[in-house]
Amino acid sequence: MSNRNFSVHSREYIMVMHEEEIRAKINQLRGWIEQDRRQNGDVQELEVEHCYLTEEMQVRQARKRAHEEYLFNNPRLFEEN
């Protein structure tokens, strides 16, 4: 168990977090993981939280790319008559 005092978030909560907050937490967790590994600390809980947050960012980026591709491939849907 990590000696860090950090919040474990439910997947439902992560889904509604702002992207800036997710990015900040990913960076913070990455730093803690690296630091704790150097000190031979237990990083499992930190890694799990990092994975959930990273996965959410990947899902959002894929959704954004898919949406942009859809808009690009369907320009007539948004033309005003």
C-alpha positions in Angstrom: 0.0 0.0 0.0 1.2 3.4 -0.9 2.1 5.9 1.9 0.6 8.6 -0.3 -2.6 10.4 0.7 -4.6 10.4 -2.5 -8.2 9.9 -3.5 -9.3 6.8 -5.4 -12.0 7.8 -7.8 -14.9 5.7 -9.1 -15.0 5.2 -12.8 -18.3 7.1 -12.8 -16.6 10.1 -11.2 -13.7 9.9 -13.6 -16.1 10.0 -16.6 -17.4 13.4 -15.6 -14.0 15.0 -14.5 -12.7 17.9 -16.6 -9.8 16.9 -18.9 -7.5 19.4 -17.2 -8.1 17.7 -13.9 -7.5 14.3 -15.3 -4.2 15.4 -17.0 -3.0 17.0 -13.8 -3.8 13.8 -11.8 -2.1 11.6 -14.4 1.1 13.7 -14.2 1.0 13.8 -10.4 0.5 10.1 -10.2 3.3 9.4 -12.7 5.7 11.5 -10.6 4.7 9.7 -7.4 5.0 6.3 -9.1 8.5 7.1 -10.3 9.6 8.5 -6.9 8.1 5.6 -4.9 9.7 3.0 -7.3 13.1 4.6 -6.7 12.5 4.2 -3.0 11.3 0.6 -3.4 7.8 1.6 -2.3 4.5 -0.1 -3.2 3.0 1.6 -6.2 0.2 -0.8 -7.0 -2.7 1.5 -5.9 -1.1 4.5 -7.6 -0.7 2.5 -10.8 -4.3 1.3 -10.8 -5.6 4.9 -10.4 -3.1 6.0 -13.1 -4.5 3.3 -15.4 -8.1 4.3 -14.9 -7.3 8.0 -15.6 -5.2 7.2 -18.6 -7.9 4.9 -20.0 -10.5 7.7 -19.7 -8.2 10.1 -21.6 -7.7 7.6 -24.3 -11.5 7.0 -24.6 -12.1 10.8 -24.8 -9.4 11.2 -27.5 -10.8 8.4 -29.6 -14.3 9.8 -29.2 -13.0 13.2 -30.3 -11.2 11.8 -33.3 -14.3 9.8 -34.3 -16.5 12.9 -34.0 -14.1 15.0 -36.1 -13.9 12.3 -38.8 -17.7 12.1 -38.8 -18.1 15.8 -39.2 -15.4 15.8 -42.0 -17.1 13.0 -43.9 -20.6 14.4 -43.5 -20.4 18.1 -44.3 -23.9 18.3 -45.8 -25.5 17.4 -42.6 -24.7 20.8 -41.2 -25.4 23.0 -44.2 -28.2 25.5 -43.7 -30.9 25.6 -46.4 
